[in-house]
Amino acid sequence: MYDQNHLLCRLSASGRSSKIFATRPDGPDVTYEGLFRGAEALAAALVGAGLMPGDRVAVQVKKSLEALQLYLGTIMAGGVFLPLNTAYTVSELAYFLSDATPRIIVCDPARMNEISAIAGSATLLTLAADGTGTLMQAKGAPGFLAVPRDADDLAAILYTSGTTGRSKGAMLSHANLASNSETLRDTWHFTPDDVLIHALPIFHTHGLFVATNVALLAGASVHFLPGFDADAIINAMPNATALMGVPTFYTRLLDHDGLTHETVSNMRLFISGSAPLLVDTHEKWEARTGHRILERYGMTETNMNTSNPYNGERRAGTVGFPLPGVDLRIMANGKEVPKGEIGVLEIRGPNVFQGYWRMPEKTAEELRPDGWFITGDQGFIDERGYVTIVGRAKDMVITGGFNVYPKEVEALIDAIPGVKESAVVGVPHPDFGEAVIAVIVPENKAVTKDDISTALRTDLAKFKQPKQYLFLPELPRNTMGKVQKKALRDRYAGLFTDAQ
């Protein structure tokens, strides 16, 4: 039986019982045996609270090793794990809870009163960052026998960010998670000798399914941090071998005086994802450390799809090749386009989700009957087979009937001295339909609109050149460091129309 449930059970009996799974700055080390015994006790607590196979367990708690055990315990108990961003407000939570109808909700004790008002008939339990709470008080004895589940049964539901409408619950099966974790373990050469610095949140696929599951399946150890802390990561590097992070991790670490060749001498791999990594960051990191960051591409609905090679050229600005077992094609107007041409990426493989929770129409729109998932990301495949993402289809600007791909413009702006980063979006325009505008974060105040417009004049067709340049101290981002272009479009929606 090929499911995440049984892979985890196999791990608990694989001779790793005394091996350290996690070291942490705020608590004792935890062995594999301790991790799984705690998970078994929480599985018993969930079943004791009424959880049946297929029931959802909604979780909004701070990052802790106990929260990780709750994920494992939910899987063992046959439940469906539903992690929720700790930044969600009560009004946002009300939608997720009414949509997912969880049997059990686990929240931080500080939020119990406000969440109880929207919990409905669900059982409400608490779990604090220090591992206390009513969930821990209810835990049973270790030795819980995992509930059998089929490979296609749901293991988790992760809600998309909902930047273009109602958030959608992506249904991920045991086979989806297990197959992707095993592929990544092998592709990135993770072994029991690895120590992964884990500073990512665990309400997101990156920290929960990529970092955690890969480490578990490899029998590796993790240095488990509550969140990003540049000092803590730098201090952990001499005793670690790998780091998984978002681009913001790397830009902030580059600002740290402790990042040196000597500091990273024990490290073998730096991985980045969840948002595009600037070519400039690639180059600065390599110059500073001697390491070339490995960038990959994934989605909530698919986990990971592509990766730059472990051995071979890691090409800045690309996300590498499709992972083993994953098919990728670039489509436009119902046909696959030639190499080098831009279209929408479609993915097929064992990692592709089962559809959107209670949204059969939306599922039918984006998941073809033959298994191809329409990602909504635009990109191309170059002559060597590397995949490059140019942006979301919804981010493409159509101005005067011409298509403008923001990444092309952003790459040129970002290369201008004095520019730290930029975001290019389209906003309503009375003549052109949409106008291209550039929002820029300067490295210093010396760079001007004229500097940028002059630099672009010879490299871009006139219709691609921004009609306005705006400056901000920083770009709006979500918790994973991805630039929120919808927020920029909303903010500047009246830039040209209001003037009329």
Backbone torsions as a table, in degrees:
resi	resn	phi	psi	omega
1	MET	NA	123.9	-172.5
2	TYR	-101.5	84.8	177.4
3	ASP	-142.8	160.5	-177.3
4	GLN	-60.9	-37.6	179.2
5	ASN	-53.3	-51.2	-175.6
6	HIS	-78.5	-27.3	172.9
7	LEU	-61.6	-41.3	179.3
8	LEU	-66.0	-41.2	178.5
9	CYS	-63.6	-39.1	178.7
10	ARG	-61.8	-39.7	179.3
11	LEU	-61.4	-41.4	-175.1
12	SER	-65.6	-17.8	-178.2
13	ALA	-117.3	23.8	-172.1
14	SER	-100.8	20.4	177.9
15	GLY	82.3	12.9	-178.9
16	ARG	-102.4	10.8	-168.0
17	SER	-54.4	-37.8	-175.9
18	SER	-92.5	-5.6	-179.6
19	LYS	-71.6	141.5	177.4
20	ILE	-71.1	123.4	172.8
21	PHE	-87.7	-47.1	-174.0
22	ALA	-136.2	135.0	163.1
23	THR	-107.2	149.7	-177.2
24	ARG	-148.2	150.9	-175.9
25	PRO	-74.4	-19.4	-172.6
26	ASP	-118.5	24.2	-179.8
27	GLY	-173.0	173.1	-178.8
28	PRO	-71.2	161.2	174.6
29	ASP	-62.9	152.2	180.0
30	VAL	-125.1	127.1	177.6
31	THR	-82.4	169.6	174.7
32	TYR	-60.3	-40.5	178.4
33	GLU	-62.1	-44.2	179.0
34	GLY	-63.7	-39.2	178.6
35	LEU	-60.9	-50.2	-175.1
36	PHE	-76.7	-31.3	174.7
37	ARG	-64.0	-41.3	177.1
38	GLY	-64.9	-38.5	178.1
39	ALA	-64.9	-40.4	178.0
40	GLU	-62.3	-41.3	179.8
41	ALA	-64.6	-36.6	178.2
42	LEU	-74.1	-33.3	174.2
43	ALA	-59.9	-42.9	177.8
44	ALA	-63.1	-38.3	178.8
45	ALA	-64.8	-40.6	179.8
46	LEU	-65.6	-44.8	178.3
47	VAL	-64.1	-38.8	177.0
48	GLY	-63.6	-25.8	178.4
49	ALA	-88.1	4.6	174.2
50	GLY	106.7	4.3	-178.2
51	LEU	-66.2	130.9	175.1
52	MET	-114.4	157.5	178.6
53	PRO	-53.8	130.8	-179.3
54	GLY	92.2	-11.8	177.0
55	ASP	-70.6	149.5	179.2
56	ARG	-90.1	141.8	172.9
57	VAL	-117.5	105.8	-179.2
58	ALA	-86.7	132.1	-172.1
59	VAL	-133.1	119.9	170.9
60	GLN	-129.4	91.6	-177.8
61	VAL	-139.1	163.1	176.2
62	LYS	-71.7	156.1	-178.1
63	LYS	-65.2	129.7	176.3
64	SER	-160.1	164.2	177.1
65	LEU	-66.8	-31.7	177.3
66	GLU	-65.8	-34.6	176.5
67	ALA	-65.8	-35.1	175.5
68	LEU	-66.6	-39.8	176.3
69	GLN	-64.9	-31.1	176.9
70	LEU	-65.9	-40.9	175.0
71	TYR	-58.7	-50.9	-179.3
72	LEU	-63.7	-39.8	179.4
73	GLY	-64.7	-37.3	177.0
74	THR	-62.1	-44.3	178.4
75	ILE	-62.2	-44.5	180.0
76	MET	-61.9	-35.7	-177.5
77	ALA	-81.1	-1.2	179.9
78	GLY	84.7	9.6	-179.1
79	GLY	-85.3	177.4	178.8
80	VAL	-114.5	117.9	-173.5
81	PHE	-81.8	130.8	-178.3
82	LEU	-126.8	88.4	179.3
83	PRO	-79.4	140.9	-178.4
84	LEU	-126.4	136.1	-179.8
85	ASN	-52.3	132.1	-177.7
86	THR	-68.7	-13.1	179.8
87	ALA	-86.8	-10.0	-177.9
88	TYR	-62.3	138.1	176.8
89	THR	-81.7	172.0	179.2
90	VAL	-61.9	-40.5	-180.0
91	SER	-65.2	-36.1	176.2
92	GLU	-69.2	-42.1	178.5
93	LEU	-61.3	-34.6	-178.4
94	ALA	-57.9	-38.7	178.4
95	TYR	-66.0	-48.6	-177.2
96	PHE	-61.8	-42.0	-177.6
97	LEU	-70.5	-37.7	178.8
98	SER	-71.2	-31.8	-179.6
99	ASP	-76.7	-44.7	-175.1
100	ALA	-84.5	-18.2	-177.5
101	THR	42.5	62.9	-179.1
102	PRO	-68.7	150.5	173.0
103	ARG	-76.7	-35.8	-177.1
104	ILE	-132.8	138.9	174.2
105	ILE	-119.8	130.8	175.8
106	VAL	-117.7	123.9	-176.9
107	CYS	-134.4	170.8	174.7
108	ASP	-68.6	140.1	-179.5
109	PRO	-54.5	-31.8	-178.4
110	ALA	-67.1	-18.4	-177.5
111	ARG	-108.1	6.2	-172.6
112	MET	-59.5	-43.5	-175.7
113	ASN	-64.5	-45.6	-177.5
114	GLU	-71.6	-33.7	-179.7
115	ILE	-77.4	-29.1	178.2
116	SER	-60.7	-26.9	-179.9
117	ALA	-70.9	-18.8	-179.0
118	ILE	-119.5	10.1	-175.0
119	ALA	-77.3	-18.5	-178.2
120	GLY	61.7	-132.8	-178.0
121	SER	-89.3	1.0	-178.9
122	ALA	-68.7	148.3	172.5
123	THR	-76.7	130.0	-177.0
124	LEU	-107.1	122.5	177.5
125	LEU	-124.2	162.7	-177.3
126	THR	-123.1	152.1	175.1
127	LEU	-148.4	119.2	-179.3
128	ALA	-93.1	166.5	-179.0
129	ALA	-62.7	-25.4	179.8
130	ASP	-88.6	7.6	176.2
131	GLY	86.7	8.2	177.2
132	THR	-98.5	169.2	178.4
133	GLY	137.7	172.0	-176.1
134	THR	-67.9	-26.6	176.4
135	LEU	-62.5	-44.9	-178.7
136	MET	-68.6	-31.6	177.1
137	GLN	-68.8	-26.0	-176.8
138	ALA	-91.7	-4.3	-173.2
139	LYS	-63.7	145.7	-179.3
140	GLY	-91.9	-166.2	-179.9
141	ALA	-82.1	150.6	174.1
142	PRO	-60.9	167.1	179.8
143	GLY	101.1	7.9	178.0
144	PHE	-60.9	133.0	178.1
145	LEU	-90.0	124.4	-176.3
146	ALA	-58.2	138.9	178.3
147	VAL	-74.3	126.1	-179.0
148	PRO	-62.8	135.4	175.8
149	ARG	-135.4	150.1	176.8
150	ASP	-82.8	160.2	-176.8
151	ALA	-58.3	-34.2	-177.3
152	ASP	-89.6	-1.5	175.0
153	ASP	-68.4	151.8	-178.3
154	LEU	-71.7	138.5	173.2
155	ALA	-108.8	-29.0	-175.9
156	ALA	-156.7	154.5	168.4
157	ILE	-125.1	124.3	176.2
158	LEU	-118.7	126.8	179.8
159	TYR	-83.6	136.4	176.4
160	THR	-71.2	168.5	-173.8
161	SER	-68.8	-22.7	176.1
162	GLY	70.2	33.3	-177.0
163	THR	-72.8	-15.4	179.9
164	THR	-118.2	16.7	-179.3
165	GLY	153.5	-156.1	-177.7
166	ARG	-63.1	135.4	176.7
167	SER	-60.9	141.5	-179.1
168	LYS	-111.0	137.9	179.6
169	GLY	-89.7	106.9	179.5
170	ALA	-79.5	122.1	-177.1
171	MET	-91.2	118.1	-178.3
172	LEU	-113.0	128.7	-177.5
173	SER	-87.8	170.4	174.8
174	HIS	-59.0	-42.7	-179.1
175	ALA	-66.9	-37.9	176.7
176	ASN	-55.6	-49.9	-176.2
177	LEU	-70.8	-44.5	-176.1
178	ALA	-65.8	-44.8	-177.0
179	SER	-64.0	-43.0	-178.1
180	ASN	-67.7	-39.6	-179.3
181	SER	-64.6	-41.8	180.0
182	GLU	-66.9	-39.7	178.9
183	THR	-62.7	-45.5	-179.5
184	LEU	-67.1	-39.2	176.8
185	ARG	-55.4	-47.0	-177.4
186	ASP	-73.9	-40.9	-177.7
187	THR	-64.3	-37.7	-177.1
188	TRP	-98.4	6.6	172.4
189	HIS	62.1	39.5	176.5
190	PHE	-78.2	136.7	-178.8
191	THR	-136.7	174.3	176.2
192	PRO	-61.6	-15.1	180.0
193	ASP	-81.2	-8.8	-176.1
194	ASP	-79.9	149.2	169.9
195	VAL	-127.2	112.8	-177.3
196	LEU	-95.7	128.9	172.3
197	ILE	-78.7	115.1	-175.8
198	HIS	-108.1	97.7	179.8
199	ALA	-118.3	10.3	-178.4
200	LEU	-87.2	155.1	172.6
201	PRO	-68.2	156.9	-178.7
202	ILE	-111.2	20.7	170.8
203	PHE	-98.6	5.6	-173.9
204	HIS	-125.3	153.4	-177.2
205	THR	-58.4	-31.8	-176.6
206	HIS	-64.3	-52.7	-177.4
207	GLY	-78.5	-30.9	-175.0
208	LEU	-86.7	-54.7	-172.6
209	PHE	-92.2	-32.5	-179.9
210	VAL	-82.9	-64.9	-175.5
211	ALA	-62.0	-50.6	-174.6
212	THR	-69.4	-51.7	-175.5
213	ASN	-66.2	-38.1	178.7
214	VAL	-63.3	-43.9	178.5
215	ALA	-61.9	-44.0	-179.6
216	LEU	-62.0	-48.0	-176.3
217	LEU	-68.8	-26.0	177.4
218	ALA	-83.2	-13.3	-173.7
219	GLY	72.8	24.2	-178.4
220	ALA	-83.3	175.3	174.1
221	SER	-108.8	159.2	176.5
222	VAL	-128.0	144.1	168.9
223	HIS	-95.8	104.1	-165.8
224	PHE	-93.1	105.3	-179.1
225	LEU	-102.5	146.5	-179.3
226	PRO	-67.8	-18.6	-179.9
227	GLY	-179.5	-173.6	179.8
228	PHE	-71.2	128.2	175.9
229	ASP	-147.4	108.2	-174.9
230	ALA	-57.5	-42.7	179.7
231	ASP	-61.0	-46.3	-177.4
232	ALA	-64.2	-38.8	179.8
233	ILE	-68.3	-44.4	177.7
234	ILE	-59.8	-42.5	-179.3
235	ASN	-67.8	-28.4	-178.6
236	ALA	-80.6	-23.8	-172.1
237	MET	-57.3	-41.1	-178.7
238	PRO	-60.5	-21.5	-179.6
239	ASN	-113.3	17.3	-179.5
240	ALA	-125.4	170.3	-179.4
241	THR	-124.5	-18.2	-174.2
242	ALA	-149.5	152.1	174.7
243	LEU	-136.3	131.2	169.6
244	MET	-109.6	129.5	-177.5
245	GLY	-152.3	177.7	173.9
246	VAL	-101.9	164.2	-177.7
247	PRO	-52.5	-35.1	179.8
248	THR	-60.1	-34.8	176.4
249	PHE	-55.2	-48.0	-172.1
250	TYR	-73.4	-36.9	177.9
251	THR	-66.9	-37.8	179.7
252	ARG	-73.0	-35.9	177.5
253	LEU	-67.4	-32.3	176.8
254	LEU	-64.8	-23.1	177.3
255	ASP	-82.6	-3.8	-175.5
256	HIS	-94.0	127.9	-178.8
257	ASP	-64.0	-21.1	-177.0
258	GLY	-80.0	-5.8	179.6
259	LEU	-81.3	105.7	-178.5
260	THR	-138.4	169.5	174.7
261	HIS	-57.2	-39.6	-178.9
262	GLU	-66.3	-40.5	-178.8
263	THR	-60.4	-39.0	-173.8
264	VAL	-97.3	12.9	-173.2
265	SER	-62.5	-24.6	179.4
266	ASN	-92.4	-10.6	-176.2
267	MET	-79.9	139.3	177.2
268	ARG	-111.1	-18.7	-171.8
269	LEU	-153.4	130.8	171.6
270	PHE	-120.3	123.9	-176.4
271	ILE	-117.6	139.8	178.1
272	SER	-130.4	144.4	177.2
273	GLY	-166.9	-171.8	179.5
274	SER	78.3	-15.7	176.8
275	ALA	-161.7	156.2	-179.2
276	PRO	-66.4	141.6	177.4
277	LEU	-100.0	126.4	-178.9
278	LEU	-65.0	144.2	176.0
279	VAL	-56.7	-38.0	179.2
280	ASP	-59.7	-39.3	178.8
281	THR	-67.2	-42.7	174.8
282	HIS	-51.6	-51.8	-173.2
283	GLU	-68.0	-41.8	178.9
284	LYS	-65.7	-38.6	-179.4
285	TRP	-65.5	-42.9	180.0
286	GLU	-65.3	-41.5	179.5
287	ALA	-64.4	-35.9	-175.4
288	ARG	-81.0	-34.7	-170.5
289	THR	-117.8	-20.5	-173.4
290	GLY	84.4	-0.9	179.4
291	HIS	-105.1	144.5	174.7
292	ARG	-105.1	122.8	-177.4
293	ILE	-64.1	138.5	176.2
294	LEU	-94.9	113.9	-179.8
295	GLU	-99.9	141.5	-179.9
296	ARG	-135.0	174.0	-176.0
297	TYR	-136.8	130.9	177.4
298	GLY	-150.6	179.3	-179.5
299	MET	-146.4	161.3	175.1
300	THR	-56.1	-39.8	-174.5
301	GLU	-76.8	-14.5	-172.4
302	THR	-132.2	-3.9	-164.5
303	ASN	54.9	-137.1	-172.0
304	MET	-90.8	140.1	-178.3
305	ASN	-113.5	-39.7	-176.7
306	THR	-136.3	163.8	176.1
307	SER	-156.6	140.9	166.8
308	ASN	-63.1	154.8	-173.0
309	PRO	-69.9	147.0	172.3
310	TYR	-69.7	-49.3	173.7
311	ASN	-106.9	122.3	-176.7
312	GLY	126.8	-176.2	-174.5
313	GLU	-76.8	122.0	172.8
314	ARG	-94.2	105.4	-170.3
315	ARG	-89.8	117.5	178.2
316	ALA	-59.4	138.9	-180.0
317	GLY	89.2	-8.5	176.9
318	THR	-116.0	166.6	176.0
319	VAL	-113.0	18.5	171.9
320	GLY	81.4	-144.8	-173.8
321	PHE	-111.8	158.9	173.3
322	PRO	-58.5	141.4	178.0
323	LEU	-67.1	156.2	175.8
324	PRO	-53.6	131.5	179.8
325	GLY	86.9	-5.5	-179.3
326	VAL	-107.0	126.7	175.2
327	ASP	-96.5	140.6	179.9
328	LEU	-137.6	135.8	175.6
329	ARG	-141.0	157.5	179.5
330	ILE	-111.4	121.8	-172.2
331	MET	-120.4	145.8	173.0
332	ALA	-151.4	130.4	179.5
333	ASN	55.0	39.0	175.5
334	GLY	78.9	5.3	-178.7
335	LYS	-129.9	150.6	175.5
336	GLU	-74.7	132.7	-174.8
337	VAL	-92.2	157.3	177.5
338	PRO	-67.1	162.1	177.3
339	LYS	-58.1	139.9	179.4
340	GLY	93.2	-16.4	179.9
341	GLU	-94.4	146.7	-176.4
342	ILE	-87.3	139.2	175.2
343	GLY	-160.2	-167.0	-179.6
344	VAL	-94.7	132.0	178.9
345	LEU	-73.1	135.6	171.3
346	GLU	-123.1	142.3	-174.0
347	ILE	-125.4	139.9	172.5
348	ARG	-139.1	136.3	179.1
349	GLY	167.0	177.1	-179.2
350	PRO	-67.4	-12.1	179.6
351	ASN	-84.8	-13.1	-174.1
352	VAL	-74.6	133.9	-172.4
353	PHE	-62.5	174.9	-176.2
354	GLN	-91.8	-4.0	-177.4
355	GLY	125.5	179.5	-179.6
356	TYR	-95.9	133.8	-178.2
357	TRP	-56.7	121.1	175.5
358	ARG	55.8	28.5	176.4
359	MET	-132.4	67.5	-177.5
360	PRO	-61.8	-34.4	-179.9
361	GLU	-67.6	-43.6	179.5
362	LYS	-66.8	-37.6	176.9
363	THR	-60.4	-44.7	-179.2
364	ALA	-64.7	-30.9	179.0
365	GLU	-69.5	-34.2	-170.0
366	GLU	-112.1	-15.5	-179.0
367	LEU	-120.0	107.4	-175.5
368	ARG	-70.4	155.0	179.6
369	PRO	-58.3	-27.8	-180.0
370	ASP	-88.4	11.0	172.9
371	GLY	96.4	-6.4	178.8
372	TRP	-77.6	129.2	178.9
373	PHE	-101.6	127.0	178.6
374	ILE	-85.2	106.6	-169.8
375	THR	-73.5	-28.9	-172.4
376	GLY	83.9	-3.2	175.4
377	ASP	-91.1	137.9	177.6
378	GLN	-101.1	143.4	179.9
379	GLY	-172.0	-170.1	178.0
380	PHE	-150.4	164.3	176.2
381	ILE	-113.1	126.2	-177.4
382	ASP	-83.8	-177.5	-173.6
383	GLU	-65.8	-19.0	179.1
384	ARG	-98.5	1.1	176.8
385	GLY	93.7	0.1	177.8
386	TYR	-73.4	140.3	179.4
387	VAL	-96.4	133.3	175.2
388	THR	-121.8	129.9	177.3
389	ILE	-94.3	128.1	179.4
390	VAL	-103.7	-7.2	176.9
391	GLY	141.1	175.7	175.5
392	ARG	-76.1	146.7	178.2
393	ALA	-56.5	-36.5	-179.1
394	LYS	-70.4	-16.8	180.0
395	ASP	-88.3	-14.2	179.1
396	MET	-62.0	138.9	-178.9
397	VAL	-101.8	130.3	175.0
398	ILE	-111.3	105.8	-175.4
399	THR	-119.2	119.0	-178.0
400	GLY	59.8	27.6	179.7
401	GLY	88.6	-2.4	-179.3
402	PHE	-105.0	143.0	178.4
403	ASN	-86.8	132.7	174.9
404	VAL	-122.4	124.7	178.6
405	TYR	-96.1	113.5	-172.9
406	PRO	-52.3	-37.0	-174.5
407	LYS	-62.7	-34.6	179.0
408	GLU	-61.1	-43.9	-179.3
409	VAL	-71.3	-42.0	-179.4
410	GLU	-60.8	-40.6	-178.4
411	ALA	-60.9	-40.0	179.1
412	LEU	-70.2	-41.2	179.3
413	ILE	-65.6	-44.0	-177.8
414	ASP	-62.4	-24.3	-179.4
415	ALA	-81.6	-7.9	-178.6
416	ILE	-77.8	129.3	178.3
417	PRO	-55.1	134.5	-179.7
418	GLY	96.4	-7.3	178.2
419	VAL	-102.0	126.2	176.9
420	LYS	-83.2	-49.5	175.8
421	GLU	-164.7	169.3	-178.2
422	SER	-148.1	163.3	172.9
423	ALA	-138.2	128.8	179.9
424	VAL	-109.9	129.0	-179.3
425	VAL	-137.4	167.9	174.8
426	GLY	-108.5	139.8	177.1
427	VAL	-130.1	157.7	-177.7
428	PRO	-57.5	140.4	178.9
429	HIS	-139.5	132.6	-174.1
430	PRO	-64.6	-26.9	-178.8
431	ASP	-98.2	-42.4	-171.7
432	PHE	-98.8	-2.5	-174.9
433	GLY	85.3	-61.5	173.4
434	GLU	-132.6	149.1	174.4
435	ALA	-118.3	142.2	175.9
436	VAL	-80.3	127.3	172.7
437	ILE	-127.6	153.1	179.3
438	ALA	-119.8	127.6	175.1
439	VAL	-105.6	124.2	-167.4
440	ILE	-123.0	136.7	171.2
441	VAL	-105.0	111.1	-177.7
442	PRO	-81.2	152.0	171.8
443	GLU	-81.0	-27.4	175.3
444	ASN	-148.8	167.6	-175.3
445	LYS	-79.2	-4.0	-175.3
446	ALA	-73.0	-30.8	-177.3
447	VAL	-69.5	137.3	-175.7
448	THR	-124.1	169.0	175.2
449	LYS	-57.9	-41.0	-179.3
450	ASP	-64.1	-38.7	177.7
451	ASP	-58.2	-44.8	-175.7
452	ILE	-73.1	-47.0	-178.6
453	SER	-63.1	-37.2	178.0
454	THR	-65.1	-41.7	-179.3
455	ALA	-65.8	-33.0	-177.5
456	LEU	-82.1	-20.0	-170.0
457	ARG	-59.1	-36.3	-176.9
458	THR	-90.4	-11.6	-175.0
459	ASP	-107.7	-12.4	-175.3
460	LEU	-129.4	139.6	170.9
461	ALA	-58.5	151.2	-173.1
462	LYS	-59.4	-36.2	-177.3
463	PHE	-68.1	-20.1	179.0
464	LYS	-86.4	-16.3	-175.7
465	GLN	-73.7	132.6	-179.7
466	PRO	-57.1	141.4	176.9
467	LYS	-88.8	-12.7	175.1
468	GLN	-147.1	143.9	173.7
469	TYR	-117.7	125.2	-178.2
470	LEU	-123.1	146.2	-176.0
471	PHE	-117.3	134.2	176.5
472	LEU	-132.5	153.6	176.7
473	PRO	-68.7	-26.3	175.9
474	GLU	-160.7	158.9	179.1
475	LEU	-89.7	146.4	177.1
476	PRO	-68.7	133.3	-178.1
477	ARG	-134.1	157.2	171.8
478	ASN	-87.8	-174.9	-174.1
479	THR	-67.0	-19.1	178.7
480	MET	-96.2	8.4	175.2
481	GLY	86.8	6.1	-178.8
482	LYS	-82.1	131.7	179.7
483	VAL	-64.1	131.7	-178.3
484	GLN	-94.0	89.3	-176.2
485	LYS	-69.7	-28.0	177.3
486	LYS	-60.5	-39.6	178.8
487	ALA	-62.2	-37.3	178.0
488	LEU	-70.4	-42.0	178.0
489	ARG	-61.5	-41.2	179.2
490	ASP	-65.2	-42.8	-176.0
491	ARG	-63.7	-37.9	-174.2
492	TYR	-110.2	20.4	-176.8
493	ALA	-59.4	-30.8	-177.5
494	GLY	-99.1	14.4	-173.8
495	LEU	-56.5	-40.9	-178.5
496	PHE	-107.0	-34.6	-176.9
497	THR	-72.5	-37.7	179.7
498	ASP	-65.6	-30.2	179.8
499	ALA	-68.4	-20.7	178.9
500	GLN	-78.9	NA	NA
